[in-house]
Amino acid sequence: MLLHLSTWQEIEDVLKTSQTVVIPIGSNEQHGPTGLLGTDWLCPEIIAHHAEKSADILVAPTFNIGMAQHHLGFPGTIALRPSTFMAAIADWALSLAAHGFTRLYFLNGHGGNVATIEAAFSELYAEASFARQPRGFACRLKNWWDLRGVMPLAQRQFPTGHGSHATPSEIAITQWAYPDHIKAANYAPQIAPTGPIREARDFRARYPDGRMGSDPGQATPEKGGELVKMAAEALLEDVKAFAAEVAP
Ligand code: NI
């Protein structure tokens, strides 16, 4: 069930039997010469929506802007600074919790979001801790590539040139879901350099075409489909386990 295609009465009914919601979360940022700007929010959305077709889970609208300050040297990138991102995550979480959701599962598609999302969770828990009150809801962060079986599959598909940004695995997933938007380019070098991540100007100087350590030319829609199926299955298992957690 997709929250944005439901009515408030339908969500009220869902809450009578389930208090778990999945929130795809990502970033809108450059992904090299062939990666779509939406890659990091499209991947968790594609996986969550695929999982939703075969199981009774509720998926919230995708939180599609994240912590991408280092990509601002490339047109099309839209970024929230960490403090803004944390405030927005808190309000999303508190809105859902106010309706009675007690298990907020964030399926993430951008490595650069992790520290800020975890810090946002800590702020939410801290409010309750200082007030000596129970929080009343729990948050879980899972990167789609950390779902069971996904990284081993990606390593089999792309034994070299997977890299860490504009990876063939994430680009393959978008190719599978949006075959009309597959792009081609000549990569030079074929496998991009790696190194640190700092401010936008430094990032663009180190990684002129936007890639980090990757060769996205290996991506195919077929490989993307395999990754989506594996990830969607593992997502359902992980959400089920989270929903079944018993409060102490
Ligand atoms: Ni990405």
Residues whose N, C-alpha, C, O or C-beta is under 5 A from the ligand:
A	BS01	NI	D40 G109 A166 E170
